[in-house]
């Protein structure tokens, strides 16, 4: 049934009025002309109309023998049909107390008879009429009443399928992204003497990113589309009728308004957020809405439509990333986006160059013996323009492109060369490489890596794949199957950042692994926080009981080492032992710790 079950009668009527206004803007429809032609032929009246009623206007979408195309709403006889939400017949308007002095009755065209059947919106509220008009009094038989109601149903079907040249969103029936771009172009192209007033483009995201995709897995696309319609209707009834709402995606909407009306829109959105959080509205699915808004103020005559669109979208992305309810556009957003774009587009060149990408190795130290028992291979990028780029600045970007596959293969290949070097130096070590869920979902990923090991004569036991993104990994069983292929072949498997984000004990029984890496957030304060000590101690005991090797990350002082050693943690990694080192320095550190 959707959100309409929570709406008041006035809110239902507002939705119907907004729908009538939207449909009136779509232009003529020849199918509606056929309906008016049928009314005149079957009922034997000289005039028939298909109308839509807004707050201020009555639009005549189709007509037979009528001189005007719109009237003030307060003069429309169809207004009574709208109010009653049912078939209405006035046999003689000159005897009707409300309409006998109406200008359409006392002057041309001098309407004497009116019969109107309501055209209902999808929420069941009248938004217009199919009506029969005569210029002399008459009655309407039961047969004719049935015909009029049936033709009104046909008109409703025509309106529901209206989708003029691709500018209507098929789910919400709102103007879509293409219509927004066209309207921005229209503002931009006005002649100087007709220049548009300063404008504001607002983007509204109604859920956290990716939430609708999760809902689709659990409830299916139909339920999610129904949810989108519910949310669209909540936004429509919350905003002033003069402010047009656009559907950009299932969860994202836009509002294009004059700057002078900006605060009105923000007040309405804030009030809606409060009503939703209080549980006043129930949508079709029992889900939590979370409104985030980004906006851009601009002069339509001086700003390209694509720039207005992009800057408002940048503001929304910033609001989402910083979890702010409202965020205006700032020029620094563009600079950050340009840098991200340059990093992404320049990465293929980096892969092919010999002097941009390299690996460093951070030793993993046994807390029992103090010896180096492995190293983690970490990627570094010396960018020709930006210098040393932190991995967090480019790895998440590359993970979203097809470059993540050749990048991971490049890293594994370099790691294999390091394994060979350690062997030649007489200090064989396990080298750990990070892999993403995208990698694990590639059909041949595991076999390609195993082929590389075989080609270089390296035992799989010296390679460790370190899995990131536990939440994404668990959503697809193919990723877990790939991990099992690695483990069956003898490659070690580590689960990274245990104790942060989505990490929980539940996934340990679902992912075959050898090593659990405790996140630095778990171990950073175990020396001065009794609660943290108790948690880490019990966690290590339990994980070791299940056969996992435990590695603590982010160790920065001796006191933390002492605590972890007391807890019988297997190994540690962090700047207290060694920062990430070049291959030569990692070899030297390994020799020194072995001799000590």
Secondary structure by P-SEA (a helix, b strand, c coil): ccccccccaaaaaaaaaaaaaaaaaccccaaaaaaaaaaaaaacccccccccccccbbbbcccccccccccccccccaaaaaaaccccccccccccccccccccccccccccbbbbbbbcccccccccccbbbbcccccccaaaaaaaaaaaaaaaaaaaacccccccccccccccaaaaaaaaaaaaaccccccccbbbbbbbbccccaaaaaaaacccaaaaaaaaaaaaaaaaaaccccbbbbbccccbbbbbbcccaaaaaaaaaaaaaaaaaacccccccbbbbbbbbbbbbbccccccaaaaaaaaaaaaaaaaaaccccccccaaaaaaaaaaaaaaaaaaaaaacccccbbbbbbbbccccccccbbbbbbbbbccccccccccccaaaaaaccaaaaaaaaaaaaaaaaaaaaaaacbbbbbbbbbccccccccaaaaaaaaaaaaaccccccbbbbbcccccccccaaaaaaaaaaaaacbbbbbcccccccccccccccccccbbbbcccccccccccaaaaaaaaaaaaaaaaabbbbbbcccccaaaaaaaaaacccccccccccccccaaaaaaaaaaaaac
